[in-house]
């Protein structure tokens, strides 16, 4: 059986090189830049780059990997471009149901839909409303802002069904999503979807964008009987994935549900702050007490963390 190390001396040589790299990085962090002249600072950086190149070409990935085995990953607007795809579906819905006789233009309809929908999803995530209530009200409320719209449950459900059908045909993903999944799989992590989305919709969307194959487990809130950020959701996720909080990290774009929920369950986190929002955007000042383990603005930045 071929070994990564042909001899014990080679192993110790590589280990010593990796320790050297770590010491230099610590020195760079501890010393303020102004205390080093430009030559000395560049010299230290050159050593880090040289040692890192040597290490990554000789060490197996598992040796350099952070102490995570399992990654919980949100789906909507973390991997799948939910907002972009749904906007296209709303425009199709507008034309299919001739909503132009109710609203002045599509923009008025879609903008009000998003404002109402995001509020309802926040309530749903915190267990304040049911799925059935959300499905009806996310269309009834924007329709009520138009002129002469039908507001019956039946019509709103009809709109909802058509919207989901239009939406499930869309294949837009967040920039770098598939490259990230390929990278994480190559590093040996076990990947698990952790989503508040509706069961039948999420499975269809995963298949449509060709992402199902990357995941070991798909954990959905309807099956868990609770939504993120509930501890019950994460307990169910641990049960289904056989993961442990100590060796699991959560990646998500929603600070309130993904990040605070995971932190409450004892996980490290990567906050995908895609829109570069302030940490407490749309939330209470209390959220300022909480800081994610890492924060990125692009998925490609995660390659440098995991």
C-alpha positions as CSV (number, residue, x, y, z in Angstrom):
1,X,0.0,0.0,0.0
2,X,1.5,3.3,-1.1
3,X,2.1,5.8,1.8
4,X,2.3,9.5,1.7
5,X,5.5,9.3,3.7
6,X,8.3,7.1,2.3
7,X,10.3,7.4,5.5
8,X,10.0,8.7,9.1
9,X,12.6,11.4,8.3
10,X,10.5,12.8,5.5
11,X,7.5,12.9,7.8
12,X,9.4,14.9,10.5
13,X,10.9,17.2,7.8
14,X,7.4,18.1,6.6
15,X,6.0,18.5,10.1
16,X,8.9,20.8,11.0
17,X,8.2,22.8,7.8
18,X,4.5,23.2,8.7
19,X,5.4,24.3,12.2
20,X,7.8,26.9,10.7
21,X,5.0,28.3,8.6
22,X,2.7,28.5,11.6
23,X,5.3,30.4,13.7
24,X,5.9,32.9,10.9
25,X,2.2,33.5,10.5
26,X,1.9,34.1,14.2
27,X,4.8,36.6,14.0
28,X,3.0,38.4,11.2
29,X,-0.2,38.7,13.2
30,X,1.5,39.8,16.4
31,X,3.9,42.4,15.0
32,X,2.3,45.6,13.7
33,X,3.3,46.3,10.1
34,X,4.8,49.6,11.0
35,X,7.4,47.8,13.2
36,X,8.9,46.0,10.2
37,X,10.6,47.6,7.3
38,X,9.2,46.7,3.9
39,X,12.1,44.3,3.1
40,X,11.7,42.4,6.4
41,X,7.9,42.1,6.0
42,X,8.2,40.9,2.4
43,X,10.8,38.4,3.5
44,X,8.4,36.9,6.1
45,X,5.6,36.7,3.5
46,X,7.9,35.0,1.0
47,X,8.8,32.4,3.6
48,X,5.1,31.7,4.3
49,X,4.3,31.4,0.6
50,X,7.3,29.1,-0.1
51,X,6.6,26.8,2.9
52,X,2.9,26.7,2.1
53,X,3.6,25.6,-1.5
54,X,6.0,23.0,-0.2
55,X,3.5,21.7,2.4
56,X,0.5,21.5,0.1
57,X,2.4,19.6,-2.5
58,X,3.6,17.0,0.0
59,X,1.0,16.7,2.8
60,X,-2.3,14.9,2.3
61,X,-5.2,17.3,2.6
62,X,-6.5,15.6,5.7
63,X,-3.4,16.6,7.6
64,X,-3.9,20.3,6.8
65,X,-7.6,20.4,7.2
66,X,-9.3,22.3,10.0
67,X,-10.9,20.0,12.6
68,X,-14.3,19.7,10.9
69,X,-15.7,16.5,9.5
70,X,-19.2,17.6,8.7
71,X,-20.5,20.8,7.0
72,X,-24.1,21.9,7.4
73,X,-24.9,24.1,4.4
74,X,-28.0,26.2,3.7
75,X,-29.5,26.0,0.3
76,X,-31.6,29.1,-0.6
77,X,-29.5,32.1,-1.5
78,X,-26.4,30.3,-0.2
79,X,-26.1,27.9,-3.2
80,X,-29.3,28.4,-5.1
81,X,-30.1,31.9,-6.4
82,X,-33.5,31.9,-4.8
83,X,-34.1,35.6,-5.2
84,X,-33.1,35.7,-8.8
85,X,-35.0,32.6,-9.8
86,X,-38.1,33.5,-7.9
87,X,-38.1,37.0,-9.5
88,X,-38.2,35.4,-12.9
89,X,-41.0,33.1,-11.8
90,X,-43.0,36.1,-10.4
91,X,-42.7,37.8,-13.7
92,X,-44.0,34.7,-15.5
93,X,-46.8,34.5,-13.0
94,X,-47.7,38.1,-13.6
95,X,-48.2,37.5,-17.3
96,X,-49.8,34.1,-17.0
97,X,-52.6,35.4,-14.6
98,X,-52.9,38.8,-16.4
99,X,-52.1,40.7,-13.2
100,X,-51.4,43.8,-15.3
101,X,-55.1,44.8,-14.9
102,X,-54.6,44.9,-11.1
103,X,-51.1,46.6,-10.8
104,X,-49.6,49.5,-12.6
105,X,-46.5,47.5,-13.4
106,X,-44.6,44.3,-12.6
107,X,-42.0,46.1,-10.4
108,X,-44.8,47.2,-8.0
109,X,-46.0,43.7,-7.7
110,X,-42.6,42.0,-7.3
111,X,-41.2,44.6,-4.9
112,X,-44.2,44.3,-2.5
113,X,-44.2,40.5,-2.8
114,X,-40.6,40.4,-1.6
115,X,-41.1,42.7,1.3
116,X,-44.1,40.7,2.5
117,X,-42.6,37.3,1.7
118,X,-39.4,38.0,3.7
119,X,-41.4,39.1,6.7
120,X,-43.6,36.0,6.5
121,X,-40.7,33.6,6.1
122,X,-39.1,35.2,9.2
123,X,-42.2,34.5,11.1
124,X,-42.4,31.0,9.8
125,X,-38.8,30.3,10.7
126,X,-39.5,31.3,14.3
127,X,-42.7,29.2,14.5
128,X,-45.0,32.1,14.6
129,X,-47.1,31.1,11.6
130,X,-47.8,27.8,9.7
131,X,-46.8,26.8,6.2
132,X,-50.4,26.9,5.0
133,X,-50.8,30.5,6.3
134,X,-47.5,31.6,4.6
135,X,-48.5,30.0,1.2
136,X,-51.8,32.0,1.1
137,X,-50.8,35.3,2.7
138,X,-47.6,35.8,0.6
139,X,-49.9,36.3,-2.4
140,X,-53.1,37.7,-0.7
141,X,-51.2,40.6,0.9
142,X,-49.5,42.0,-2.3
143,X,-52.8,41.3,-4.3
144,X,-54.6,43.5,-1.7
145,X,-52.4,46.4,-2.7
146,X,-53.8,46.3,-6.3
147,X,-57.2,47.3,-7.7
148,X,-60.0,44.8,-7.8
149,X,-58.0,41.7,-7.1
150,X,-59.6,38.4,-6.1
151,X,-58.4,37.6,-2.5
152,X,-59.9,34.2,-1.9
153,X,-57.9,31.3,-0.5
154,X,-58.6,29.3,-3.6
155,X,-57.2,32.0,-5.9
156,X,-54.1,32.6,-3.7
157,X,-53.4,28.8,-3.6
158,X,-53.7,28.7,-7.4
159,X,-51.2,31.4,-7.7
160,X,-48.9,29.7,-5.2
161,X,-49.0,26.4,-7.1
162,X,-48.2,28.1,-10.4
163,X,-45.4,30.1,-8.9
164,X,-43.7,26.9,-7.5
165,X,-44.0,25.2,-10.9
166,X,-42.4,28.2,-12.6
167,X,-39.8,28.5,-9.9
168,X,-38.7,24.8,-10.0
169,X,-37.7,25.1,-13.6
170,X,-35.1,27.8,-12.9
171,X,-31.5,26.8,-12.7
172,X,-29.7,30.0,-11.5
173,X,-27.1,29.3,-8.8
174,X,-25.0,31.6,-6.7
175,X,-21.6,32.4,-8.3
176,X,-19.0,29.8,-7.3
177,X,-21.5,27.4,-5.7
178,X,-20.6,24.3,-7.7
179,X,-16.9,25.0,-7.6
180,X,-17.2,25.2,-3.8
181,X,-19.0,21.9,-3.5
182,X,-16.4,20.2,-5.7
183,X,-13.7,21.7,-3.6
184,X,-15.3,20.6,-0.3
185,X,-15.9,17.0,-1.5
186,X,-12.3,16.8,-2.7
187,X,-11.2,17.8,0.8
188,X,-13.1,14.9,2.3
189,X,-15.8,16.7,4.1
190,X,-19.3,15.2,4.6
191,X,-21.8,17.7,3.2
192,X,-25.4,18.1,4.5
193,X,-28.1,20.4,3.2
194,X,-29.9,22.1,6.2
195,X,-32.9,24.1,4.9
196,X,-36.2,25.6,6.0
197,X,-37.6,25.1,2.5
198,X,-40.6,23.0,1.6
199,X,-39.7,19.3,1.1
200,X,-41.0,18.7,-2.4
201,X,-39.7,22.0,-3.7
202,X,-36.2,21.7,-2.3
203,X,-35.7,18.2,-3.7
204,X,-36.8,19.4,-7.2
205,X,-34.6,22.4,-7.1
206,X,-31.6,20.4,-6.0
207,X,-32.1,18.0,-8.9
208,X,-32.7,20.8,-11.4
209,X,-29.3,22.4,-10.6
210,X,-27.5,19.1,-10.3
211,X,-26.4,19.4,-6.7
212,X,-28.0,16.4,-5.1
213,X,-25.0,14.2,-5.8
214,X,-22.7,16.3,-3.6
215,X,-24.7,15.8,-0.4
216,X,-24.6,12.9,2.1
217,X,-27.8,14.0,3.8
218,X,-30.6,16.5,3.1
219,X,-32.2,17.8,6.3
220,X,-35.4,19.8,5.8
221,X,-37.4,21.6,8.4
222,X,-40.7,19.9,7.6
223,X,-39.2,16.5,8.4
224,X,-37.5,17.9,11.5
225,X,-40.7,19.4,12.8
226,X,-39.0,22.7,13.5
227,X,-37.2,25.4,11.5
228,X,-33.8,26.9,11.9
229,X,-32.9,28.6,14.3
230,X,-34.6,26.2,16.6
231,X,-32.5,23.8,18.7
232,X,-34.9,21.1,17.7
233,X,-34.0,21.5,14.1
234,X,-30.3,21.1,14.8
235,X,-30.9,18.1,17.2
236,X,-32.7,16.4,14.3
237,X,-29.8,17.3,11.9
238,X,-27.3,15.7,14.3
239,X,-29.5,12.6,14.6
240,X,-29.8,12.2,10.8
241,X,-26.2,13.0,9.9
242,X,-24.5,11.3,12.9
243,X,-22.4,14.5,13.2
244,X,-21.4,16.2,16.4
245,X,-21.3,19.9,17.2
246,X,-17.5,19.8,17.9
247,X,-16.7,18.7,14.4
248,X,-19.4,20.5,12.4
249,X,-19.5,23.9,10.8
250,X,-22.5,25.7,9.4
251,X,-22.4,27.8,6.2
252,X,-25.4,30.1,5.5
253,X,-26.5,33.5,4.3
254,X,-29.1,34.3,6.9
255,X,-27.6,35.6,10.1
256,X,-30.7,35.1,12.2
257,X,-31.7,31.6,11.2
258,X,-28.4,30.0,9.9
259,X,-25.8,31.6,12.0
260,X,-27.5,32.4,15.3
261,X,-29.2,29.0,15.2
262,X,-26.0,27.1,14.6
263,X,-24.1,29.1,17.3
264,X,-26.9,28.3,19.7
265,X,-26.4,24.6,18.9
266,X,-22.6,24.8,19.5
267,X,-21.4,25.0,16.0
268,X,-18.7,27.1,14.4
269,X,-20.1,29.2,11.5
270,X,-19.3,30.8,8.2
271,X,-21.6,33.7,7.6
272,X,-22.0,34.2,3.8
273,X,-22.7,37.9,3.8
274,X,-23.5,38.0,0.1
275,X,-25.0,41.5,0.1
276,X,-22.4,42.9,2.6
277,X,-25.1,43.8,5.1
278,X,-24.3,45.2,8.6
279,X,-24.4,42.3,11.0
280,X,-27.5,43.6,12.8
281,X,-29.3,44.6,9.6
282,X,-33.0,44.2,10.1
283,X,-32.5,42.8,13.6
284,X,-32.2,44.0,17.1
285,X,-29.1,45.4,18.7
286,X,-28.8,42.2,20.7
287,X,-27.4,40.5,17.7
288,X,-24.3,42.6,18.0
289,X,-23.3,40.4,20.9
290,X,-22.8,37.5,18.4
291,X,-19.9,37.1,16.0
292,X,-19.6,34.3,13.5
293,X,-16.4,32.3,13.4
294,X,-15.8,33.5,9.8
295,X,-17.5,35.9,7.4
296,X,-17.2,35.9,3.6
297,X,-18.7,38.0,0.9
298,X,-18.1,35.5,-1.9
299,X,-18.2,31.7,-1.9
300,X,-14.7,31.5,-3.4
301,X,-13.4,32.9,-0.1
302,X,-14.4,29.7,1.6
303,X,-11.7,27.8,-0.3
304,X,-9.1,29.6,1.8
305,X,-10.9,28.5,5.1
306,X,-11.8,24.9,4.4
